[in-house]
């Protein structure tokens, strides 16, 4: 699109003045305030400062070498050395017409596709998925969708918690207190009951603790009965996971549990020892970070004194497996912020261990979901909110709103709209904040038809679709845009920035950029809809405005799909 073309020209002009400059750092961005123009470049000021040059003079010299007349009606120097670019109406219209002819594509797929592994969701076997899983699941899915759209090879891997000390207690409960009828009715609830029951007994009776320990050892040594029970727990849990992922429209390419890496753990520790990365401390194998100030007081154990492994060992084996199996350029972990120290340690150890690899490791962390009291969101009884219950309530609340707004719709249609609106509202409310911030969960806010919400955006989409229910629009190669009215021009300019926003989401792992962009797009369309009659306009004006409507509908639909939100034609 236009931004890339202008960017290439200014980089060439910069090199003509400063041959040693890093041209890739000379970028342009949308102006925060449209009165200053459409795009802005401030990179020349940094180049001037590094060379002790006058930044405004450098901007003047670059501008003299810059030829962007085919896109810009003018370029201005502002402040200490900003360059402000004012696009011409003709250039904006041509760019959007070109996008319309190319299957409504507002971006160019990457010239350098990367292989990216995304690790997200990661529920635990024999436990219900809860509200804490929603952020990792929705954020990871959004990033996968966005990176795939841009042309990257994305591999999604759900690292299931299917191993650990809890299984000793679960097997004890399974053998002594299992209710088969309850298991058939609600397997997760029954397994959760067994765990709580045995856990309480362990607190009161040391012999139960010993029984759980023996059952765990038997499982680890391959006892047939215990393995059979464990596998049944996994199968029953996976059934629950698949149901919820199906509702959310989330899919995974692979689901490798922690147990998958057990055969690799011993060799991991041996490799670390052979490379002098670990040393013995009080019987354990430990990695120290004397050269990293932030980690100096936080050594990492990779083998406990009893010879057992831990999360760090398993995660090191996991990264190595991914490196050898898929050869990724990048591995992205999507977890809550409490695991920041763990991943700092993990990445540091792996870079020492595989110092020759250029594979990037990224921890995309997020904040917590809070209740009105500012504490982690819980049920009224103080329990963790189960994810299935949350999704049920979202759909039921949305159904009430649909029934009030459109009581004459068939019941099946009402429920389908409620499903899309309810689940979309939950997803959007989670993706809208800066991911590193905590946010307060509010049903009223997320289901509102006004404000920056999924229902507002979905309603904006139905508003566009209502136009096309009244008139057939056939896009032609000669469709042209007439951007005479201010509302038309503002909408067109905003549409032009869609591709840039998608790229920013992928580069910085921040879906909130896309949420805010779509909200602003809906606002621009609302003003256009009110100020620029479409169906009552003259033929050429009508075709132009119908094309703007079509472009808006495409961006709204695709943008919402990237967020994992389906659209509806009526609400």
C-alpha positions in Angstrom: 0.0 0.0 0.0 0.9 3.7 -0.1 2.8 3.7 3.2 5.3 1.1 2.1 5.9 3.0 -1.2 6.5 6.3 0.6 8.7 4.6 3.1 10.9 3.1 0.4 11.3 6.5 -1.2 12.2 8.3 2.0 14.8 5.6 2.8 16.3 6.0 -0.6 16.4 9.8 -0.1 18.0 9.4 3.3 20.8 7.2 1.9 21.4 9.9 -0.7 22.3 12.3 2.1 23.6 9.9 4.7 25.1 6.8 2.9 26.0 5.2 6.2 22.6 5.5 7.8 20.5 2.5 8.8 17.7 3.1 6.2 15.5 0.4 7.7 15.1 2.6 10.8 13.5 5.4 8.7 9.8 4.5 9.1 6.6 6.4 8.8 3.5 6.0 11.0 0.0 7.4 10.9 -0.4 10.9 12.3 -2.1 10.9 15.6 -4.0 14.1 14.6 -5.2 14.2 11.0 -4.7 18.0 10.8 -1.0 17.3 10.7 -1.4 15.0 7.7 -1.8 11.3 7.0 1.7 10.0 7.8 4.6 11.2 9.8 8.3 10.4 10.0 10.4 11.4 13.0 13.4 9.0 12.4 15.5 11.8 10.9 15.8 13.5 14.2 17.6 10.5 15.7 19.9 10.2 12.8 20.8 13.9 13.1 21.4 13.7 16.8 23.7 10.7 16.4 25.8 12.7 13.9 25.5 16.0 15.8 23.7 17.5 12.8 20.8 20.0 12.8 17.7 17.8 12.5 15.6 20.4 10.7 18.4 20.9 8.2 18.7 17.2 7.6 14.9 17.0 7.1 15.2 19.8 4.5 18.0 18.0 2.7 16.2 14.7 2.6 13.0 16.4 1.4 14.9 17.9 -1.5 15.8 14.4 -2.6 12.3 13.0 -2.0 9.9 12.4 -4.8 6.4 11.3 -3.6 4.3 13.6 -5.8 2.3 10.6 -7.1 0.8 10.0 -3.7 1.2 13.3 -1.7 -0.3 16.6 -2.4 2.4 18.1 -0.1 5.1 17.1 2.5 5.8 19.5 5.3 8.7 19.9 7.8 7.4 20.5 11.3 8.9 21.0 14.7 12.5 20.0 15.2 12.5 17.8 12.1 9.3 15.9 11.6 8.1 15.2 8.0 4.4 15.2 7.6 2.8 13.6 4.5 -0.5 14.8 3.2 -2.0 12.2 0.8 -4.0 13.3 -2.2 -7.6 12.2 -2.6 -6.7 10.6 -5.9 -3.9 8.5 -4.3 -6.2 7.3 -1.5 -9.0 6.4 -4.0 -6.5 4.6 -6.3 -5.1 2.6 -3.4 -8.5 1.5 -2.1 -9.6 0.6 -5.7 -6.5 -1.5 -6.0 -7.2 -3.3 -2.7 -10.8 -4.0 -3.9 -9.6 -5.5 -7.1 -7.1 -7.7 -5.2 -9.7 -9.6 -3.2 -10.0 -6.7 -0.8 -6.4 -7.1 0.3 -5.1 -4.1 2.4 -1.7 -5.6 3.1 1.1 -7.5 1.3 2.0 -10.9 2.6 5.5 -11.1 4.0 8.4 -11.6 1.6 10.2 -13.5 4.3 7.8 -16.1 5.9 9.0 -17.4 9.2 8.1 -20.6 11.0 6.6 -19.7 14.4 5.5 -22.1 17.1 2.9 -20.7 19.5 2.4 -22.4 22.9 -0.9 -21.4 24.5 -3.9 -22.4 26.6 -2.2 -25.4 28.5 -4.9 -26.7 30.7 -4.4 -29.5 33.3 -5.7 -33.0 33.1 -8.5 -33.9 35.6 -9.2 -30.2 36.3 -11.9 -28.0 34.7 -10.8 -25.3 32.4 -11.5 -22.0 34.3 -11.6 -18.3 33.6 -7.8 -18.1 33.9 -7.5 -20.1 30.7 -9.5 -17.7 28.6 -6.7 -15.1 28.2 -4.0 -17.5 27.0 -6.4 -19.3 24.8 -7.9 -16.3 23.1 -4.7 -14.3 22.8 -2.7 -17.2 21.4 -5.5 -18.0 18.9 -5.6 -14.4 17.7 -1.8 -14.2 17.2 -1.9 -17.5 15.3 -4.7 -16.2 13.0 -2.9 -12.9 12.4 0.5 -14.4 11.6 -1.0 -16.9 9.2 -2.9 -14.2 7.4 0.4 -12.4 6.9 1.9 -15.5 5.3 3.9 -17.1 8.1 4.0 -20.8 8.8 2.4 -21.1 12.3 2.5 -24.2 14.4 0.2 -24.2 17.4 1.0 -26.5 20.3 -1.1 -27.1 23.4 1.3 -28.1 26.2 -1.1 -30.1 28.4 -0.4 -30.6 32.1 -0.6 -34.4 32.2 2.1 -35.4 34.7 3.1 -34.7 38.3 2.5 -35.5 41.9 -1.2 -34.9 41.7 -1.7 -38.1 39.8 -0.7 -40.2 42.8 -3.6 -38.7 44.8 -6.0 -39.0 41.9 -5.1 -42.7 41.4 -5.7 -43.4 45.1 -9.1 -41.7 44.9 -9.9 -43.5 41.7 -9.2 -46.9 43.3 -11.0 -46.3 46.5 -13.8 -43.8 46.0 -14.7 -43.6 42.2 -18.3 -43.1 41.4 -18.7 -44.6 37.9 -22.1 -43.1 37.4 -20.9 -39.6 38.3 -17.8 -40.2 36.0 -20.1 -40.9 33.1 -22.3 -37.9 33.9 -19.5 -35.3 34.5 -16.0 -36.8 34.4 -14.2 -33.6 35.3 -16.4 -32.9 38.3 -15.9 -36.4 39.5 -12.1 -36.3 39.1 -12.0 -32.9 40.9 -14.1 -34.4 43.7 -11.7 -37.3 44.1 -8.6 -35.0 44.2 -10.1 -32.8 46.8 -11.2 -35.8 48.9 -7.8 -37.5 48.9 -6.0 -34.2 49.4 -8.0 -33.5 52.5 -7.2 -37.0 53.8 -3.5 -36.4 53.2 -3.7 -33.4 55.5 -5.1 -35.6 58.3 -3.5 -39.0 57.7 0.2 -39.5 56.8 -0.6 -43.1 55.5 -2.7 -41.6 52.7 0.3 -39.4 51.7 2.4 -42.5 51.5 -0.2 -44.4 49.5 -0.3 -41.5 47.0 3.5 -41.5 46.8 3.6 -45.2 46.0 0.9 -44.9 43.4 2.8 -42.2 41.7 6.0 -44.2 41.7 4.1 -47.2 40.3 2.8 -44.9 37.5 6.2 -43.5 36.8 7.6 -47.1 36.6 5.0 -48.2 34.1 2.5 -50.1 36.2 -0.2 -51.4 33.8 -3.2 -50.6 36.1 -2.0 -47.1 36.9 -1.2 -46.3 33.3 -4.6 -47.4 32.3 -6.3 -45.2 34.8 -4.0 -42.3 33.9 -4.8 -42.7 30.2 -8.5 -42.8 30.9 -8.2 -39.5 32.8 -6.4 -37.9 29.9 -9.0 -39.1 27.4 -11.9 -37.9 29.5 -10.2 -34.5 30.1 -9.4 -34.1 26.4 -13.1 -34.6 25.6 -13.8 -31.6 27.9 -11.1 -29.5 26.3 -12.2 -30.3 22.8 -15.8 -29.3 23.6 -14.7 -25.9 24.9 -12.2 -25.3 22.1 -14.9 -26.2 19.7 -17.2 -23.5 21.2 -14.4 -21.0 21.0 -13.4 -21.9 17.5 -9.8 -22.6 18.6 -7.8 -25.4 17.1 -4.3 -26.8 17.7 -1.9 -28.4 15.3 -0.4 -30.5 18.1 -1.2 -31.4 21.7 1.9 -32.7 23.4 1.6 -33.2 27.2 4.3 -32.9 29.7 4.6 -36.7 29.8 5.6 -36.8 26.2 9.0 -35.3 27.2 9.7 -37.7 30.1 12.1 -39.9 28.1 14.1 -36.8 27.2 14.6 -35.3 30.7 17.7 -37.4 31.7 19.6 -36.5 28.6 18.8 -32.8 29.0 20.4 -32.8 32.5 23.4 -34.8 31.2 23.9 -32.3 28.3 23.7 -29.3 30.7 26.2 -31.0 33.0 28.6 -31.8 30.1 28.4 -28.2 28.9 29.2 -26.9 32.5 25.9 -25.0 32.6 24.8 -26.7 35.8 26.6 -27.4 39.0 25.7 -29.4 42.1 24.2 -27.5 45.0 23.0 -29.4 48.1 22.5 -32.5 46.0 20.5 -30.8 43.3 21.6 -29.8 39.8 21.3 -26.0 39.6 21.9 -23.3 37.0 23.3 -20.0 38.4 23.1 -16.7 36.6 26.0 -14.7 38.0 26.4 -12.7 34.9 22.7 -11.6 34.7 21.9 -9.0 37.4 18.2 -9.6 37.3 18.6 -13.3 37.8 21.6 -13.4 40.0 19.6 -14.1 43.1 17.3 -16.6 41.4 19.1 -19.8 40.5 17.1 -22.5 38.6 17.0 -26.1 39.7 16.9 -28.6 36.7 17.2 -31.7 38.8 16.0 -32.1 42.4 18.1 -33.8 45.0 16.0 -37.0 44.7 16.8 -37.1 41.0 13.4 -35.8 39.9 12.8 -33.3 37.2 10.6 -30.1 37.3 8.9 -27.6 35.0 12.3 -26.1 34.0 13.6 -29.5 32.9 10.5 -30.3 31.0 10.4 -26.9 29.3 14.0 -27.2 28.2 13.2 -30.6 26.7 10.2 -29.1 25.0 12.2 -26.2 23.4 14.8 -28.7 22.1 12.1 -30.9 20.6 10.6 -28.0 18.8 13.9 -26.9 17.5 14.8 -30.3 16.2 11.4 -31.2 14.9 10.1 -28.0 13.3 13.2 -25.8 13.0 11.3 -22.6 14.0 12.5 -19.1 13.6 10.6 -18.2 16.8 8.8 -19.8 19.7 6.1 -17.8 21.5 4.8 -18.7 24.9 1.5 -17.1 25.9 1.0 -17.3 29.7 0.1 -15.0 32.7 2.6 -12.5 34.1 3.4 -14.6 37.1 5.6 -16.8 35.0 7.9 -14.1 33.9 10.8 -15.2 36.1 10.5 -18.8 35.0 10.7 -17.8 31.3 13.6 -15.5 31.9 15.5 -18.4 33.5 14.4 -20.8 30.8 15.4 -18.7 27.9 18.7 -17.8 29.4 19.6 -21.5 30.0 18.5 -22.5 26.5 20.6 -19.8 24.9 23.7 -21.1 26.8 22.8 -24.7 25.9 22.2 -24.0 22.2 24.4 -20.9 21.7 24.6 -21.4 17.9 20.8 -21.2 17.2 19.3 -18.0 16.1 15.8 -19.1 17.1 13.9 -16.3 18.9 12.2 -17.0 22.2 9.3 -14.7 23.3 7.2 -14.7 26.4 3.9 -13.0 25.7 2.5 -12.4 29.1 -0.8 -10.9 30.3 -2.4 -9.6 33.4 -5.3 -10.9 35.5 -9.1 -10.8 35.3 -10.5 -9.0 38.3 -13.9 -8.7 39.9 -15.5 -5.4 41.0 -13.6 -5.6 44.3 -10.3 -5.5 42.5 -9.4 -9.1 43.4 -9.2 -12.1 41.0 -12.7 -12.8 39.5 -14.5 -15.5 41.5 -18.0 -16.9 41.8 -20.2 -15.5 44.6 -19.2 -18.5 46.8 -15.5 -17.7 46.2 -14.8 -20.5 43.8 -12.8 -20.2 40.5 -15.2 -19.5 37.6 -15.4 -22.5 35.3 -14.9 -21.6 31.7 -17.9 -23.7 30.5 -20.1 -21.9 33.0 -18.8 -18.5 31.9 -19.5 -19.2 28.2 -23.0 -20.6 29.1 -23.8 -17.4 30.9 -22.5 -15.2 28.1 -24.8 -16.9 25.6 -27.8 -16.7 28.0 -27.3 -13.0 28.7 -26.9 -12.3 25.0 -30.1 -14.3 24.3 -32.1 -12.1 26.6 -30.9 -9.0 24.8 -31.7 -10.5 21.4 -35.2 -11.6 22.4 -35.9 -8.0 23.7 -34.5 -6.4 20.5 -35.9 -8.8 17.9 -38.7 -10.9 19.5 -40.1 -11.9 16.1 -37.0 -13.8 15.0 -37.3 -17.6 14.9 -36.0 -19.1 18.2 -33.2 -21.0 16.4 -32.0 -17.7 14.8 -32.1 -15.9 18.2 -30.0 -18.6 19.8 -27.4 -18.6 17.0 -27.1 -14.8 17.2 -26.9 -15.0 21.0 -24.1 -17.6 20.6 -22.0 -15.4 18.3 -22.7 -12.2 20.3 -22.1 -13.8 23.7 -18.9 -15.5 22.9 -17.7 -12.6 20.8 -18.3 -10.2 23.8 -16.2 -12.3 26.1 -13.4 -12.6 23.6 -13.4 -8.9 22.7 -13.5 -7.8 26.4 -10.4 -9.9 27.0 -8.4 -8.7 23.9 -9.3 -5.0 24.2 -7.1 -4.0 27.1 -3.4 -3.8 26.9 -2.6 -7.5 27.5 -0.1 -6.6 30.3 -2.9 -4.8 32.3 -5.4 -6.3 34.7 -9.0 -5.7 33.7 -12.3 -5.8 35.6 -14.8 -8.3 34.3 -18.2 -6.7 33.6 -21.1 -8.3 31.9 -23.0 -5.0 31.4 -20.0 -3.4 29.8 -19.0 -6.2 27.5 -22.6 -6.8 26.2 -23.4 -3.1 25.7 -24.4 -2.0 22.2 -22.7 1.3 22.8 -19.0 1.8 23.4 -15.9 -0.2 22.4 -17.6 -3.7 22.6 -18.1 -6.7 20.3 -21.9 -6.1 20.1 -21.2 -2.5 18.9 -18.9 -3.8 16.1 -21.2 -6.7 15.2 -24.1 -4.2 14.9 -21.9 -2.0 12.7 -21.4 -4.9 10.4 -25.1 -5.7 10.3 -25.7 -2.1 9.4 -23.5 -2.4 6.4 -25.1 -5.7 5.4 -28.6 -4.1 5.6 -27.6 -1.9 2.7 -26.8 -4.9 0.6 -30.1 -6.6 1.4 -31.7 -3.7 -0.4 -29.5 -3.5 -3.4 -27.3 -5.8 -5.3 -23.7 -4.6 -5.6 -21.4 -6.2 -8.2 -17.8 -5.1 -7.8 -16.3 -4.2 -11.2 -12.7 -3.6 -12.4 -13.8 0.0 -13.2 -15.4 0.7 -9.8 -14.1 4.2 -8.8 -14.2 6.1 -5.6 -15.3 9.7 -5.3 -14.1 11.1 -2.0 -15.9 14.4 -2.0 -17.6 14.5 1.4 -15.5 14.8 4.5 -17.1 11.6 5.9 -16.1 9.7 2.8 -12.5 10.9 3.0 -12.2 10.1 6.7 -13.5 6.6 6.2 -11.3 6.0 3.2 -8.2 7.2 5.1 -8.9 4.9 8.0 -9.4 1.9 5.7 -6.0 2.6 4.2 -4.3 1.9 7.6 -5.8 -1.5 8.2 -2.8 -3.5 6.9 -0.4 -1.5 9.1 -2.4 -2.3 12.1 -2.4 -6.0 11.4 1.4 -5.9 11.0 1.7 -4.1 14.4 -0.4 -6.7 16.1 1.9 -9.4 14.8 5.1 -7.6 15.6 4.2 -6.6 19.1 1.7 -9.3 20.0 -0.9 -6.8 20.9 -4.5 -7.5 19.6 -5.7 -4.4 21.4 -4.3 -2.4 18.4 -6.8 -4.2 16.1 -9.7 -3.8 18.6 -9.2 0.0 18.8 -8.8 0.2 15.0 -12.1 -1.6 14.4 -13.9 0.5 16.9 -12.7 3.7 15.2 -13.6 2.2 11.8 -17.2 1.6 13.1 -17.3 5.2 14.2 -16.1 6.5 10.9 -18.7 4.3 9.1 -21.5 5.5 11.4 -20.7 9.2 10.5 -20.5 8.3 6.8 -23.8 6.4 7.0 -25.5 9.4 8.6 -23.9 12.1 6.5 -23.7 10.4 3.0 -26.9 8.8 1.6 -26.0 5.7 -0.3 -29.1 4.3 -2.0 -30.6 7.7 -2.7 -27.4 9.1 -4.2 -26.9 9.6 -8.0 -25.7 6.4 -9.8 -22.0 7.2 -9.9 -22.0 8.5 -6.4 -24.0 5.5 -5.2 -21.6 3.0 -6.8 -18.7 4.8 -5.1 -20.4 4.7 -1.7 -21.4 1.1 -2.2 -17.7 0.3 -2.8 -16.8 2.1 0.5 -19.5 0.1 2.3 -18.1 -3.1 0.8 -14.6 -2.3 1.8 -15.8 -1.5 5.3 -17.7 -4.7 5.6 -14.7 -6.7 4.5 -12.4 -5.1 7.0 -14.9 -5.5 9.9 -15.5 -9.1 9.0 -11.8 -10.0 8.6 -10.7 -8.0 11.6 -13.2 -9.7 13.8 -12.2 -13.1 12.4 -8.6 -12.4 13.4 -9.9 -11.8 16.9 -11.7 -15.1 16.7 -15.2 -13.5 16.5 -17.8 -14.6 14.0 -20.1 -12.1 12.4 -23.9 -12.0 11.9 -26.0 -10.4 9.2 -28.7 -9.3 11.6 -29.0 -8.7 15.3 
